[in-house]
Amino acid sequence: MISTARVQANAASDALAGRVVWASIRSFWTAGMATAGVGGALATVSVGNVLIFLVTTAATIGLGHSIGMHRLLIHRSFECPKWLEYGLVWLGVLVGMAGPIGMIRTHDMRDWAQRQAACHDYFGHRRGFWTDAWWQMHCRLILRHPPRFRVEARVAQDPVYIWMERTWMAQQLPVAILLGWIGGADAIIWGVALRVTVSLTGHWMVGHFAHRGGHQTWRVEGAAVQGHDLPWAALITFGESWHGNHHAFPGSARLGLRPGEPDPGWWVLRGLERCGLAWNLVTPETLARRPELIRIDPADRHDCPVLKGLLPGR
């Protein structure tokens, strides 16, 4: 039974047997934001409101979720000053999915399950479009025999992260107050409710399609779920849609690896590095080799300077 640093499995741990149940608080949160966001936005369309939506979404999804929550807090693929770490993770909390510890738990449990020989359809996004949407945004999976989950002390005992975890929904309030002062109720609709709705839906959709099919350069042998690349979503997800690359090199701060694979998150990190605000950026060539990783696209064998010579084509 495969374990990870935070998910500790034993012989009884099972990623397959379980039941999906309605998560009432999460469901009401998602539905409430969608009702206010979509309904209110349709009645208040303006250039200014659209700009507010675009700027706040780019900050929270790009800087917050992709860089702060995913590449930094979850994977520790780079280092930065503590004040910057807090700021980036806080922007990630504003996406509206969970607090920092909840996000780590959700990510790592799914990651652990996908690496097993078999896992529940919930983890693999295998059900139909509408069923998977309901499951992922309104429900939760209760495993019959779950592994043990333990967050490292540097996060679990950090008072700032504990505060963010306990108040993750309320973190929208200071943003709403600021936007209300700038543009009134319309700005709150576009910069909070609609932003959260689009972010939650978009995050689910990328996960849904990236685990079901598409271009694939790498295969993780023995894993129940494989990652696929979604080029059409690369820019709007800050590079997160190069999901096949991420499954192959989960610890890498760089997700777009080949020519023609734009990765805005990596561009921002390189900019921070030049300013002395980020260091020890992890890339595929600095990671340990994975014997279970197989390159399956022959045409891709020699066109990637980052990966050339890293693995034999098979």
LINZILIN-V425308 format. One record per run of one state. SS is the DSSP state (a for helix, b for strand, c for the rest). FROM is the first residue (numbers start at 1). TO is the last residue. If there is no record, write none. Layout:
((SS & FROM & TO) (SS & FROM & TO))
//
This chain:
((c & 1 & 6) (b & 7 & 8) (c & 9 & 17) (b & 18 & 22) (c & 23 & 23) (a & 24 & 42) (c & 43 & 46) (a & 47 & 74) (c & 75 & 78) (b & 79 & 79) (c & 80 & 81) (a & 82 & 93) (c & 94 & 99) (a & 100 & 115) (c & 116 & 120) (a & 121 & 124) (c & 125 & 128) (a & 129 & 138) (b & 139 & 143) (c & 144 & 147) (b & 148 & 149) (c & 150 & 152) (a & 153 & 156) (c & 157 & 158) (a & 159 & 166) (c & 167 & 171) (a & 172 & 210) (c & 211 & 214) (b & 215 & 215) (c & 216 & 217) (b & 218 & 220) (c & 221 & 228) (b & 229 & 229) (c & 230 & 230) (a & 231 & 233) (c & 234 & 241) (b & 242 & 242) (a & 243 & 248) (c & 249 & 263) (a & 264 & 274) (c & 275 & 278) (b & 279 & 279) (c & 280 & 283) (a & 284 & 286) (c & 287 & 292) (b & 293 & 295) (c & 296 & 297) (a & 298 & 300) (c & 301 & 314))
//
